[in-house]
């Protein structure tokens, strides 16, 4: 932003911490030269670590282990039922 508005020029100098003794001269306060101000902004929208996805992956891995145990126990139960039926 560039301006020659006295209030804005003095405000820019205050924001940039560039105020000197000669900036308080009434002639310079009332008729300033053009002054510029800039603002730098860095904006990151992608999270560096997606914790939700990490927990979802852990839950999926745990569920896979659960279904492996469940399948193993079903096979054992069916084998038990077959043996039990054969003894009758």
C-alpha positions in Angstrom: 0.0 0.0 0.0 1.3 3.4 -0.9 -0.1 6.7 0.4 0.7 10.3 1.1 -2.1 10.7 3.7 -0.3 12.2 6.8 -2.0 9.9 9.3 -1.4 6.8 7.2 2.3 7.6 6.6 2.9 8.2 10.3 1.0 5.0 11.1 3.1 3.0 8.6 6.3 4.3 10.2 5.0 3.3 13.6 4.1 -0.2 12.5 7.4 -0.7 10.8 9.2 0.8 13.9 11.0 3.4 11.7 10.0 6.5 13.6 12.9 9.0 14.0 13.2 12.4 15.7 12.9 14.3 12.4 9.5 12.5 11.7 8.0 14.8 14.4 8.8 17.9 12.4 5.4 19.6 11.7 6.3 20.3 8.1 6.9 16.6 7.5 3.9 15.6 9.5 1.5 17.7 7.5 3.1 17.1 4.0 4.8 13.7 4.0 6.4 12.0 1.0 4.8 8.8 -0.3 5.2 5.9 2.1 4.7 2.3 1.5 3.6 -0.5 3.7 3.5 -4.2 3.0 2.4 -7.2 4.9 3.7 -10.7 4.3 1.5 -13.6 5.1 2.3 -17.3 5.0 -0.8 -19.6 4.9 -0.6 -23.4 5.1 -3.8 -25.2 4.5 -2.6 -28.8 4.4 -1.9 -30.2 7.8 1.5 -31.6 8.3 0.3 -34.6 10.3 -3.2 -35.9 9.9 -3.9 -37.4 13.2 -7.4 -38.6 12.2 -6.0 -40.6 9.4 -3.4 -42.1 11.7 -6.1 -43.3 14.1 -8.2 -44.6 11.3 -5.3 -46.7 10.0 -4.6 -48.0 13.5 -8.3 -48.9 13.9 -8.3 -50.7 10.6 -5.2 -52.7 11.5 -6.8 -53.7 14.9 -10.0 -54.7 13.1 -8.0 -56.9 10.7 -6.4 -58.7 13.6 -9.9 -59.0 15.2 -11.3 -60.7 12.1 -8.3 -63.0 11.9 -9.0 -64.2 15.5 -12.7 -64.5 14.8 -12.1 -66.6 11.7 -9.7 -68.9 13.7 -12.3 -69.3 16.5 -15.1 -70.1 14.0 -13.0 -72.8 12.4 -12.2 -74.2 15.8 -15.8 -74.2 16.8 -16.9 -75.9 13.6 -14.3 -78.6 14.1 -15.6 -79.0 17.7 -19.2 -79.3 16.5 -18.1 -81.9 13.9 -16.3 -84.0 16.5 -19.3 -83.7 18.9 -21.7 -84.8 16.2 -19.6 -87.8 15.3 -19.6 -89.0 18.9 -23.4 -89.1 19.0 
